[in-house]
Amino acid sequence: MSRQLAELLVKDRIITTAQFAEAVEAAKNGKSIVRALIESKHVAEVKLLYYLGQKFGLPSVNLAKFEVTPEVLQMVSAELVRKCGAIPIQSNEGVLVVALCDPTNMSKIEDLKFVVKRNVEAVLTSYSAYDAALQKYYGGMASVSSVVEQFKADKKSGTADGGISVELVQVHDVDAGHDIDAPVISFVNGILTEQVRRMASDVHLEPYEKRVRVRMRIDGTMQEVTEVPLEMRRAVTARLKIMSRMDIAESRIPQDGRIKLKMGNQEVDFRVSTMPTIFGEKVVLRQLNKGNLQLDMTKLGFEARQLEVFKKGIYAPNGMVLVTGPTGSGKTTTLYSALKELNTVSDNLSTVEDPVEYNLEGINQVQVQKEIGLTFASVLRTLLRQDPDTILVGEIRDYETAEVAVQASLTGHLVLSTLHTNDAPSTITRLMNMGIEPFLIVASLNTIVAQRLLRSLCQSCKAPQSIPVSKLVELGIPDAEASSMVCMKGAGCPKCNNSGYKGRIAVYEVFEFSTTLKEMVLAGANVLEIKRQAVKEGMKTLRMSALSKVGEGKTSLEEAVALTMET
C-alpha cells in the first residue's frame, strides 16, 4: 500500500519521479517508500497530512496527545493492528475510532469491522506519531507488560501470542513435546524483540528471593526494564533453554547455547549463558546482530594518523598486532574489520575463537572446545600446519598461547589477537609477566591498539554545556584550544529514553613499535617511560582521543573523563 500512496504523490505532483525512484531504491531493505520519502525530506509530514486529509476527506488528530485506554487496546490484537495499519484510539456507542497514516489501506478497515463486530471510523495521523504509538502500545515491552498482567490474572487462560513476529530458524520444531504456556512464549518473544529494538548488547534475567528482574545493557549501561513474575520464572528459563538447545533438566551447572531468530526481514543471533545462583538460574543473552556489525575501518572511529599506523601493522608480512581493552569495548569488531580488509582470494585467513561470534565468508573459523582438548594453543599449532598467511587468535590468556602466537609471528605469519590491559604500553609488561622474553616481544610485535567505547550524544537533544576553561586546561587541553572549545551535553528526550545518549563511538590509542621504543624495552624501561616516548613520537592516548571527540560534539566531557585514564 505504501507504493500505491507514493504513486499517488507522483501523480498529484507532490513529489517528482526521480524522488519516487530514489525512495523505491532506499526501500529495498524493507522500509516503506513513504517513510523513505519523509526521511530524505522529499515531502514534509505536515504537508503530507494536509494533502491526505483533503484527498480522502478524513479528519486528522495529533496522536501524541492521545492516551489510549487498555480497554480500547484490547479490542484489537497487535497482529491485526499491523495487518490493517490502524491503531484503535477510542470507542463510543458501538463505534471504534482508529488512527492510520496511509488511507490507501482503507479497504482493510472492512476486515477490522468484521473482527470487532462494530462500526469503524478512521482518522489520519502523521507517520512519526503512528510509529511512536505503535511502539508505545504494541511494542516489545508493552506486550511483555500485558502478558504479565494476563498471566497474573489467570495463568491457564492465556492464549494470545502478543502479536510479536518471532520465528526460530531451526531445522525442526524445538517446541515439540514441551508444555510451554502461550504467555511464557509471548513474554520471551517480547524480551527478545525489545532487545533488538533498543539495540541492547545483553539482557540479564536475574533471580532473587522475592523477584526476578530483567536488565538490559544499552550503550554500555545497565537499565532495569521489567520483572518476571515469580510463578513464570522456571517456565521462562525453560523456554530460553529449549530455544538455545540446552538441557532443561540440568540446573546445577552452567550451560551455553545459541538462538537464531528471524525478526521481520532480519536474522539475529543470541549467545545464551545460564549460571546457577542461590535463588535459581541466571540467564544472560548477548545479541549478535550481523546487521549492526561495522566492518568498514574508516567508520570505526580511528583518526587519520591512527588508521594509517593500524593499517601499516596489519599489512606487514609478519609480526603481531594486538588489540587491548576491557570486555565489551569493541575489540572483536576492530579485529574483524582488519580481517575484512585482508580477506582476499590470494591469502589464507584462519581464526581460533571462543566463541565464534560472527560467521565471515572466506575465512576459516575454529571454535575452541576445552573439554575435548581443543584449546587456543592446540588449534594454533594445527593452524600453522594449514599453510596460513594471517591468523586471528581470539584472546591470549596464558603463556602457552602467547608463546605459540609469538613463534607464529616470527616464522612469516601475521598474528592478530586481543589482551586485557588498561592501555597500549601496558601490553608489553603483560606479555613479560606471562613469561615472554623482552627480545621476543621486540622481534614480534608490530602494533598495539587500546580502545574504549564512549556513549554518543543523542543528536535530537544535545545542547551546549558551559565548562570553565580552567577545567579543560586542567584535563590537558591546550589553552588556545580550550578557550574556543564548545562542549555538548544531552538533555534527554524520548528518542534516547531520556538518557542524553544514543549509540556508541570508539576511541583509540595506537602504539607503533618504533626502533627507539624497542631499544627502551630491551634496556628495561618502565611503562611510564615507554608511554612518554610514544606520546613524543605522536601517539594520542585514550584520554586525548576522547577529548577530541568532545571537541567534535560527539560525546560529553563527563563520559570522556569517566571512561579514560589521565595521561
C-alpha angles and dihedrals in degrees: 000000000000089000091050091054092046090052088051089054090053092048092052091044095243087129134015127248089247091055089047091052091048091051092048089054092048090049094059091097091064100275117131117257094232091051088051089053091051094047092050089049093238088131129023117229093229091052091046092051092050092047093050092047091054094042098049100025094237127144117237130224136194098241091189088071094050121096106197116209120235090240091061093044091052090059091072125040121229090245092056092044090056092044094051097034090227131116119208110235107164143013123201130166097335095320123111116205115208131186121220136171099203112055092186082079091068092110089066091058086077089063088052092051090053093052100044092038095222140088115283125209122193131216129183128245135172122271093244093049091048092050092048092050092046091054093043097050103025105022127115100278093037089056091045091053093050091048091051091051091047092049093049092049096051122347094194098048099060114113104144118111096213091244093263114142105219120151125189112229099217138129094243139014107284092194095061110122095007122111102220117159118236093239090056091051089048091049093052092044089051093052092049092046092050091048090056094043094050091041089232112176093209141016120204122199103193122187119211132171097273105016146020112225126200117213131180128204104225118179088346096307126106116234128182110232108170146330132250113231108247090238090058096046099097093039093052092049090047091050092052092047091050091050092049095044097246128147104267091193092060117077102147099078134046116264134193129207145152135235124201115195136179111220112181106307097342135078117219129190124209124196107213127202127180126194129182115240130177092267099040139293120328114214126202122188119194116198115228103186109173089195088065094047108113109206098164104107092204090061100048095088103264116147115232096260093043092051091049092054093045092050091048088056097049094044092054111114091235142357135079132295112192127194116199136188142105124295112290096022095120100260093138092051091051092050093045089052088053090050091050089052091051097039105113133142090249095060133066110222124187135174136197111200142168098232117001100232102184132019111234121197114237096019125102106229124191125195117219114236110182094182091068096037096262096138130159091259096046094047090046091054090050092048090056087064090051096075096250128183098186128020127191114203109196094219138347102226105157145019094265094056092042092051094051091045092052092047090050091052091050093052100060103283132118111230123196120190148144136243134183108243134133097240141356101268091049088065090075092056090046092055090048090051088053089057103261112143117240093239090056092049091051092048097047109032119091107164139358123202122193117190146178134187115233123193112253119230115253107256091213098059109020115127137173116282124207111236121171112247089229090061091053092048090049089056090057103266113140115253096245093049094043094054092056099036116115112205120203134207132189113244094198128250140176092271092063097033087252092293096115090230133088123177129348138260129205125235121197144204108199115195117196113198101229125185091257092052091048090053090050092053092050089048090055100252116173126242095261093053091048091049093050091051091048090052089049088054091054106273114149112216122224090258092051092048091048092051089051088058089050090054090050090054093243098119140007128264090240091056093047093051095043096053102039133057125234116267 
